[in-house]
Amino acid sequence: SNESAKKLGKLNAQYREAEQKLNLLLNYRQSYQLQLQNASRDGMGHAEWRNFMTFINKLDAAITEQRRAVRYAESHRMTGCDEYQACQRKLN
């Protein structure tokens, strides 16, 4: 029971960390999108625009990958929760 509780705690922490990273990436992308809009409004060269778009595309790829990591962590967290509950039922 103690072992399953420790495992569940670790899985919960990994899930929270994955979610925090995703939120950080999403906030960073939103900020960068606003910078792009402001720069576009003020005028920018083709090279600068291309650099913005390249970076935003890389952020989008990182966000997609982090969403996968969140789903993976959630799946493992749910499995750990099921295992913990099974141990608790055995103890009772």
The first five atom37 places (N, CA, C, CB, O) and aatype in JSON, in Angstrom:
{
  "aatype": [15, 2, 6, 15, 0, 11, 11, 10, 7, 11, 10, 2, 0, 5, 18, 1, 6, 0, 6, 5, 11, 10, 2, 10, 10, 10, 2, 18, 1, 5, 15, 18, 5, 10, 5, 10, 5, 2, 0, 15, 1, 3, 7, 12, 7, 8, 0, 6, 17, 1, 2, 13, 12, 16, 13, 9, 2, 11, 10, 3, 0, 0, 9, 16, 6, 5, 1, 1, 0, 19, 1, 18, 0, 6, 15, 8, 1, 12, 16, 7, 4, 3, 6, 18, 5, 0, 4, 5, 1, 11, 10, 2],
  "atom_mask": [
    [1, 1, 1, 1, 1],
    [1, 1, 1, 1, 1],
    [1, 1, 1, 1, 1],
    [1, 1, 1, 1, 1],
    [1, 1, 1, 1, 1],
    [1, 1, 1, 1, 1],
    [1, 1, 1, 1, 1],
    [1, 1, 1, 1, 1],
    [1, 1, 1, 0, 1],
    [1, 1, 1, 1, 1],
    [1, 1, 1, 1, 1],
    [1, 1, 1, 1, 1],
    [1, 1, 1, 1, 1],
    [1, 1, 1, 1, 1],
    [1, 1, 1, 1, 1],
    [1, 1, 1, 1, 1],
    [1, 1, 1, 1, 1],
    [1, 1, 1, 1, 1],
    [1, 1, 1, 1, 1],
    [1, 1, 1, 1, 1],
    [1, 1, 1, 1, 1],
    [1, 1, 1, 1, 1],
    [1, 1, 1, 1, 1],
    [1, 1, 1, 1, 1],
    [1, 1, 1, 1, 1],
    [1, 1, 1, 1, 1],
    [1, 1, 1, 1, 1],
    [1, 1, 1, 1, 1],
    [1, 1, 1, 1, 1],
    [1, 1, 1, 1, 1],
    [1, 1, 1, 1, 1],
    [1, 1, 1, 1, 1],
    [1, 1, 1, 1, 1],
    [1, 1, 1, 1, 1],
    [1, 1, 1, 1, 1],
    [1, 1, 1, 1, 1],
    [1, 1, 1, 1, 1],
    [1, 1, 1, 1, 1],
    [1, 1, 1, 1, 1],
    [1, 1, 1, 1, 1],
    [1, 1, 1, 1, 1],
    [1, 1, 1, 1, 1],
    [1, 1, 1, 0, 1],
    [1, 1, 1, 1, 1],
    [1, 1, 1, 0, 1],
    [1, 1, 1, 1, 1],
    [1, 1, 1, 1, 1],
    [1, 1, 1, 1, 1],
    [1, 1, 1, 1, 1],
    [1, 1, 1, 1, 1],
    [1, 1, 1, 1, 1],
    [1, 1, 1, 1, 1],
    [1, 1, 1, 1, 1],
    [1, 1, 1, 1, 1],
    [1, 1, 1, 1, 1],
    [1, 1, 1, 1, 1],
    [1, 1, 1, 1, 1],
    [1, 1, 1, 1, 1],
    [1, 1, 1, 1, 1],
    [1, 1, 1, 1, 1],
    [1, 1, 1, 1, 1],
    [1, 1, 1, 1, 1],
    [1, 1, 1, 1, 1],
    [1, 1, 1, 1, 1],
    [1, 1, 1, 1, 1],
    [1, 1, 1, 1, 1],
    [1, 1, 1, 1, 1],
    [1, 1, 1, 1, 1],
    [1, 1, 1, 1, 1],
    [1, 1, 1, 1, 1],
    [1, 1, 1, 1, 1],
    [1, 1, 1, 1, 1],
    [1, 1, 1, 1, 1],
    [1, 1, 1, 1, 1],
    [1, 1, 1, 1, 1],
    [1, 1, 1, 1, 1],
    [1, 1, 1, 1, 1],
    [1, 1, 1, 1, 1],
    [1, 1, 1, 1, 1],
    [1, 1, 1, 0, 1],
    [1, 1, 1, 1, 1],
    [1, 1, 1, 1, 1],
    [1, 1, 1, 1, 1],
    [1, 1, 1, 1, 1],
    [1, 1, 1, 1, 1],
    [1, 1, 1, 1, 1],
    [1, 1, 1, 1, 1],
    [1, 1, 1, 1, 1],
    [1, 1, 1, 1, 1],
    [1, 1, 1, 1, 1],
    [1, 1, 1, 1, 1],
    [1, 1, 1, 1, 1]
  ],
  "atom_positions": [
    [[0.82, -1.2, 0.0], [0.0, 0.0, 0.0], [0.87, 1.26, 0.0], [-0.94, 0.0, 1.21], [0.61, 2.2, -0.75]],
    [[1.89, 1.27, 0.85], [2.79, 2.44, 0.89], [3.5, 2.61, -0.45], [3.81, 2.3, 2.02], [3.68, 3.73, -0.93]],
    [[3.89, 1.5, -1.02], [4.6, 1.54, -2.3], [3.69, 2.09, -3.4], [5.11, 0.14, -2.68], [4.13, 2.9, -4.21]],
    [[2.44, 1.66, -3.42], [1.51, 2.16, -4.45], [1.18, 3.63, -4.22], [0.22, 1.32, -4.47], [0.96, 4.37, -5.18]],
    [[1.14, 4.06, -2.96], [0.89, 5.47, -2.66], [2.07, 6.33, -3.12], [0.65, 5.67, -1.13], [1.87, 7.42, -3.68]],
    [[3.29, 5.85, -2.9], [4.47, 6.58, -3.35], [4.49, 6.67, -4.87], [5.75, 5.91, -2.84], [4.79, 7.72, -5.44]],
    [[4.16, 5.55, -5.51], [4.15, 5.52, -6.98], [3.1, 6.5, -7.51], [3.86, 4.09, -7.49], [3.37, 7.23, -8.47]],
    [[1.93, 6.52, -6.89], [0.87, 7.43, -7.33], [1.3, 8.88, -7.12], [-0.43, 7.14, -6.57], [1.02, 9.73, -7.97]],
    [[1.95, 9.17, -6.02], [2.44, 10.52, -5.78], [3.43, 10.95, -6.85], [0.0, 0.0, 0.0], [3.39, 12.08, -7.33]],
    [[4.32, 10.05, -7.22], [5.3, 10.34, -8.26], [4.61, 10.57, -9.61], [6.33, 9.2, -8.37], [4.96, 11.49, -10.35]],
    [[3.63, 9.73, -9.92], [2.89, 9.87, -11.18], [2.1, 11.18, -11.22], [1.94, 8.68, -11.38], [2.01, 11.83, -12.27]],
    [[1.52, 11.57, -10.09], [0.8, 12.84, -10.01], [1.76, 14.01, -10.25], [0.11, 12.99, -8.64], [1.41, 14.97, -10.94]],
    [[2.95, 13.93, -9.67], [3.94, 14.99, -9.84], [4.39, 15.08, -11.3], [5.16, 14.75, -8.93], [4.56, 16.18, -11.83]],
    [[4.58, 13.93, -11.94], [4.98, 13.93, -13.35], [3.88, 14.54, -14.23], [5.3, 12.5, -13.82], [4.17, 15.26, -15.19]],
    [[2.64, 14.24, -13.9], [1.52, 14.8, -14.66], [1.47, 16.32, -14.49], [0.19, 14.17, -14.21], [1.32, 17.05, -15.47]],
    [[1.59, 16.79, -13.26], [1.56, 18.24, -13.01], [2.7, 18.94, -13.74], [1.66, 18.52, -11.49], [2.52, 20.03, -14.3]],
    [[3.87, 18.33, -13.74], [5.02, 18.91, -14.43], [4.78, 18.98, -15.94], [6.29, 18.09, -14.14], [5.11, 19.99, -16.57]],
    [[4.21, 17.94, -16.51], [3.92, 17.93, -17.94], [2.89, 19.02, -18.28], [3.39, 16.54, -18.38], [3.03, 19.7, -19.3]],
    [[1.87, 19.17, -17.45], [0.87, 20.21, -17.66], [1.47, 21.6, -17.55], [-0.28, 20.05, -16.66], [1.15, 22.48, -18.34]],
    [[2.35, 21.8, -16.57], [2.99, 23.1, -16.4], [3.84, 23.45, -17.62], [3.85, 23.1, -15.14], [3.84, 24.6, -18.06]],
    [[4.56, 22.48, -18.15], [5.36, 22.72, -19.35], [4.48, 23.08, -20.53], [6.21, 21.5, -19.68], [4.81, 23.98, -21.31]],
    [[3.36, 22.39, -20.66], [2.43, 22.7, -21.75], [1.9, 24.12, -21.6], [1.26, 21.69, -21.77], [1.87, 24.87, -22.57]],
    [[1.49, 24.49, -20.41], [0.96, 25.84, -20.19], [2.02, 26.9, -20.46], [0.44, 25.98, -18.75], [1.72, 27.97, -21.0]],
    [[3.26, 26.62, -20.09], [4.34, 27.55, -20.37], [4.52, 27.74, -21.88], [5.65, 27.04, -19.73], [4.65, 28.86, -22.36]],
    [[4.52, 26.63, -22.62], [4.64, 26.72, -24.07], [3.46, 27.49, -24.69], [4.73, 25.32, -24.68], [3.66, 28.31, -25.59]],
    [[2.26, 27.22, -24.22], [1.08, 27.92, -24.75], [1.15, 29.41, -24.47], [-0.2, 27.33, -24.15], [0.84, 30.23, -25.34]],
    [[1.56, 29.77, -23.27], [1.69, 31.19, -22.93], [2.79, 31.86, -23.75], [1.99, 31.36, -21.43], [2.63, 32.99, -24.2]],
    [[3.88, 31.15, -23.95], [4.98, 31.68, -24.74], [4.55, 31.88, -26.18], [6.19, 30.74, -24.67], [4.9, 32.88, -26.8]],
    [[3.79, 30.94, -26.72], [3.32, 31.07, -28.1], [2.39, 32.26, -28.23], [2.6, 29.78, -28.55], [2.48, 33.02, -29.2]],
    [[1.49, 32.43, -27.27], [0.55, 33.56, -27.31], [1.33, 34.88, -27.27], [-0.44, 33.48, -26.12], [1.01, 35.81, -28.01]],
    [[2.31, 34.96, -26.42], [3.14, 36.15, -26.32], [3.88, 36.42, -27.64], [4.15, 36.01, -25.17], [3.93, 37.56, -28.11]],
    [[4.42, 35.39, -28.21], [5.16, 35.53, -29.46], [4.21, 35.92, -30.6], [5.9, 34.23, -29.8], [4.59, 36.69, -31.48]],
    [[2.99, 35.39, -30.58], [1.99, 35.75, -31.59], [1.66, 37.23, -31.49], [0.71, 34.89, -31.43], [1.51, 37.91, -32.51]],
    [[1.54, 37.75, -30.26], [1.27, 39.18, -30.08], [2.44, 40.01, -30.59], [1.0, 39.49, -28.6], [2.24, 41.07, -31.19]],
    [[3.66, 39.55, -30.35], [4.83, 40.25, -30.87], [4.79, 40.3, -32.4], [6.13, 39.58, -30.38], [5.1, 41.32, -33.0]],
    [[4.4, 39.2, -33.0], [4.3, 39.14, -34.45], [3.25, 40.12, -34.96], [3.97, 37.72, -34.91], [3.49, 40.83, -35.94]],
    [[2.11, 40.15, -34.3], [1.05, 41.07, -34.72], [1.51, 42.53, -34.61], [-0.21, 40.85, -33.87], [1.26, 43.34, -35.51]],
    [[2.17, 42.85, -33.5], [2.66, 44.22, -33.32], [3.72, 44.56, -34.35], [3.23, 44.39, -31.9], [3.72, 45.66, -34.91]],
    [[4.63, 43.64, -34.6], [5.68, 43.88, -35.59], [5.09, 44.02, -36.99], [6.72, 42.75, -35.55], [5.55, 44.83, -37.78]],
    [[4.06, 43.22, -37.29], [3.41, 43.31, -38.59], [2.72, 44.65, -38.76], [2.39, 42.17, -38.77], [2.76, 45.24, -39.84]],
    [[2.1, 45.12, -37.72], [1.4, 46.4, -37.76], [2.38, 47.55, -37.97], [0.6, 46.61, -36.47], [2.1, 48.51, -38.69]],
    [[3.53, 47.43, -37.32], [4.54, 48.48, -37.41], [5.4, 48.36, -38.67], [5.43, 48.46, -36.18], [6.17, 49.26, -38.99]],
    [[5.27, 47.25, -39.36], [6.04, 47.01, -40.58], [7.26, 46.14, -40.28], [0.0, 0.0, 0.0], [7.99, 46.38, -39.32]],
    [[7.46, 45.16, -41.11], [8.62, 44.26, -40.95], [9.05, 43.75, -42.3], [8.29, 43.08, -39.99], [8.27, 43.69, -43.25]],
    [[10.29, 43.37, -42.35], [10.84, 42.83, -43.59], [10.48, 41.37, -43.76], [0.0, 0.0, 0.0], [10.0, 40.71, -42.84]],
    [[10.71, 40.89, -44.96], [10.4, 39.5, -45.28], [11.2, 38.52, -44.41], [10.67, 39.22, -46.76], [10.66, 37.53, -43.93]],
    [[12.48, 38.8, -44.22], [13.34, 37.91, -43.42], [12.86, 37.86, -41.97], [14.81, 38.38, -43.48], [12.84, 36.79, -41.36]],
    [[12.5, 39.01, -41.42], [12.01, 39.05, -40.04], [10.7, 38.27, -39.91], [11.81, 40.51, -39.58], [10.5, 37.52, -38.95]],
    [[9.8, 38.45, -40.89], [8.53, 37.72, -40.87], [8.79, 36.22, -40.95], [7.63, 38.18, -42.03], [8.16, 35.44, -40.23]],
    [[9.7, 35.81, -41.84], [10.03, 34.39, -41.99], [10.59, 33.82, -40.69], [11.03, 34.19, -43.14], [10.26, 32.7, -40.31]],
    [[11.43, 34.59, -40.01], [11.99, 34.13, -38.73], [10.9, 33.95, -37.68], [13.05, 35.12, -38.21], [10.9, 32.97, -36.94]],
    [[9.96, 34.9, -37.62], [8.83, 34.77, -36.7], [8.05, 33.5, -37.0], [7.9, 36.01, -36.8], [7.74, 32.72, -36.1]],
    [[7.73, 33.29, -38.27], [6.91, 32.14, -38.65], [7.64, 30.82, -38.4], [6.51, 32.24, -40.12], [7.02, 29.84, -37.97]],
    [[8.93, 30.79, -38.66], [9.71, 29.59, -38.39], [9.68, 29.26, -36.9], [11.16, 29.76, -38.87], [9.49, 28.1, -36.52]],
    [[9.85, 30.27, -36.08], [9.85, 30.05, -34.64], [8.47, 29.63, -34.15], [10.3, 31.31, -33.92], [8.37, 28.73, -33.31]],
    [[7.43, 30.25, -34.65], [6.07, 29.87, -34.24], [5.78, 28.43, -34.65], [5.02, 30.83, -34.85], [5.15, 27.69, -33.9]],
    [[6.23, 28.03, -35.83], [6.04, 26.64, -36.25], [6.77, 25.67, -35.34], [6.51, 26.46, -37.7], [6.26, 24.59, -35.04]],
    [[7.96, 26.05, -34.88], [8.7, 25.21, -33.93], [7.97, 25.15, -32.59], [10.13, 25.75, -33.74], [7.92, 24.09, -31.95]],
    [[7.42, 26.27, -32.16], [6.62, 26.27, -30.93], [5.4, 25.36, -31.07], [6.18, 27.7, -30.57], [5.07, 24.62, -30.15]],
    [[4.74, 25.43, -32.21], [3.57, 24.58, -32.44], [3.94, 23.1, -32.37], [2.93, 24.9, -33.8], [3.2, 22.29, -31.82]],
    [[5.09, 22.75, -32.93], [5.54, 21.36, -32.88], [5.83, 20.95, -31.43], [6.8, 21.16, -33.75], [5.49, 19.84, -31.02]],
    [[6.45, 21.84, -30.67], [6.75, 21.55, -29.27], [5.46, 21.41, -28.47], [7.63, 22.66, -28.66], [5.37, 20.56, -27.58]],
    [[4.47, 22.22, -28.77], [3.17, 22.15, -28.08], [2.48, 20.83, -28.39], [2.26, 23.34, -28.5], [1.92, 20.2, -27.5]],
    [[2.52, 20.41, -29.64], [1.94, 19.12, -30.02], [2.61, 17.98, -29.26], [2.06, 18.9, -31.54], [1.93, 17.1, -28.73]],
    [[3.92, 18.01, -29.21], [4.66, 16.97, -28.49], [4.36, 17.0, -27.0], [6.17, 17.13, -28.73], [4.24, 15.95, -26.37]],
    [[4.25, 18.19, -26.43], [3.96, 18.29, -25.0], [2.55, 17.84, -24.69], [4.16, 19.71, -24.51], [2.31, 17.28, -23.61]],
    [[1.62, 18.06, -25.6], [0.25, 17.54, -25.39], [0.27, 16.01, -25.34], [-0.7, 18.03, -26.52], [-0.46, 15.4, -24.56]],
    [[1.11, 15.41, -26.19], [1.27, 13.94, -26.13], [1.83, 13.53, -24.78], [2.19, 13.44, -27.27], [1.39, 12.54, -24.19]],
    [[2.8, 14.27, -24.29], [3.41, 13.95, -23.0], [2.39, 14.06, -21.87], [4.61, 14.88, -22.72], [2.4, 13.26, -20.94]],
    [[1.51, 15.05, -21.95], [0.46, 15.21, -20.93], [-0.5, 14.02, -20.98], [-0.32, 16.54, -21.15], [-0.87, 13.47, -19.94]],
    [[-0.91, 13.62, -22.18], [-1.81, 12.46, -22.31], [-1.15, 11.18, -21.78], [-2.22, 12.25, -23.79], [-1.79, 10.38, -21.1]],
    [[0.13, 11.01, -22.08], [0.89, 9.85, -21.6], [0.96, 9.86, -20.07], [2.32, 9.85, -22.21], [0.73, 8.83, -19.43]],
    [[1.28, 11.01, -19.5], [1.37, 11.13, -18.04], [0.01, 10.89, -17.4], [1.91, 12.51, -17.64], [-0.09, 10.27, -16.35]],
    [[-1.05, 11.39, -18.04], [-2.41, 11.19, -17.51], [-2.78, 9.72, -17.52], [-3.44, 12.01, -18.32], [-3.38, 9.21, -16.57]],
    [[-2.43, 9.03, -18.59], [-2.71, 7.61, -18.69], [-2.0, 6.83, -17.58], [-2.29, 7.08, -20.07], [-2.6, 5.97, -16.93]],
    [[-0.74, 7.14, -17.37], [0.01, 6.46, -16.32], [-0.51, 6.82, -14.93], [1.49, 6.8, -16.43], [-0.52, 5.99, -14.02]],
    [[-0.93, 8.05, -14.77], [-1.49, 8.48, -13.49], [-2.78, 7.73, -13.18], [-1.75, 10.0, -13.5], [-3.0, 7.32, -12.04]],
    [[-3.62, 7.55, -14.19], [-4.88, 6.82, -13.99], [-4.61, 5.35, -13.66], [-5.77, 6.93, -15.24], [-5.29, 4.76, -12.82]],
    [[-3.61, 4.76, -14.32], [-3.24, 3.37, -14.01], [-2.74, 3.28, -12.57], [-2.15, 2.86, -15.0], [-3.1, 2.35, -11.85]],
    [[-1.92, 4.22, -12.17], [-1.41, 4.24, -10.79], [-2.53, 4.42, -9.78], [0.0, 0.0, 0.0], [-2.5, 3.83, -8.7]],
    [[-3.52, 5.23, -10.13], [-4.67, 5.44, -9.25], [-5.47, 4.14, -9.1], [-5.58, 6.56, -9.81], [-5.9, 3.79, -8.0]],
    [[-5.65, 3.45, -10.21], [-6.36, 2.16, -10.16], [-5.62, 1.16, -9.28], [-6.55, 1.6, -11.58], [-6.23, 0.44, -8.49]],
    [[-4.29, 1.12, -9.43], [-3.47, 0.2, -8.63], [-3.56, 0.56, -7.14], [-2.0, 0.23, -9.1], [-3.66, -0.32, -6.29]],
    [[-3.52, 1.84, -6.85], [-3.61, 2.29, -5.46], [-4.97, 1.9, -4.86], [-3.4, 3.83, -5.38], [-5.05, 1.41, -3.74]],
    [[-6.03, 2.13, -5.63], [-7.37, 1.78, -5.14], [-7.51, 0.28, -4.93], [-8.44, 2.27, -6.11], [-8.16, -0.16, -3.99]],
    [[-6.89, -0.51, -5.8], [-6.93, -1.97, -5.64], [-6.21, -2.38, -4.36], [-6.29, -2.68, -6.87], [-6.67, -3.26, -3.64]],
    [[-5.09, -1.73, -4.07], [-4.36, -2.04, -2.81], [-5.21, -1.65, -1.6], [-3.0, -1.29, -2.77], [-5.24, -2.38, -0.61]],
    [[-5.88, -0.53, -1.68], [-6.71, -0.08, -0.57], [-7.88, -1.04, -0.33], [-7.24, 1.33, -0.83], [-8.25, -1.3, 0.82]],
    [[-8.47, -1.56, -1.42], [-9.57, -2.52, -1.27], [-9.05, -3.8, -0.6], [-10.21, -2.85, -2.65], [-9.74, -4.38, 0.24]],
    [[-7.84, -4.24, -0.98], [-7.29, -5.43, -0.36], [-7.05, -5.24, 1.13], [-5.99, -5.82, -1.04], [-7.28, -6.15, 1.93]],
    [[-6.6, -4.04, 1.5], [-6.36, -3.77, 2.92], [-7.65, -3.75, 3.71], [-5.63, -2.44, 3.08], [-7.7, -4.19, 4.86]],
    [[-8.69, -3.24, 3.09], [-9.98, -3.15, 3.79], [-10.63, -4.52, 3.84], [-10.93, -2.14, 3.1], [-11.72, -4.66, 4.39]]
  ]
}
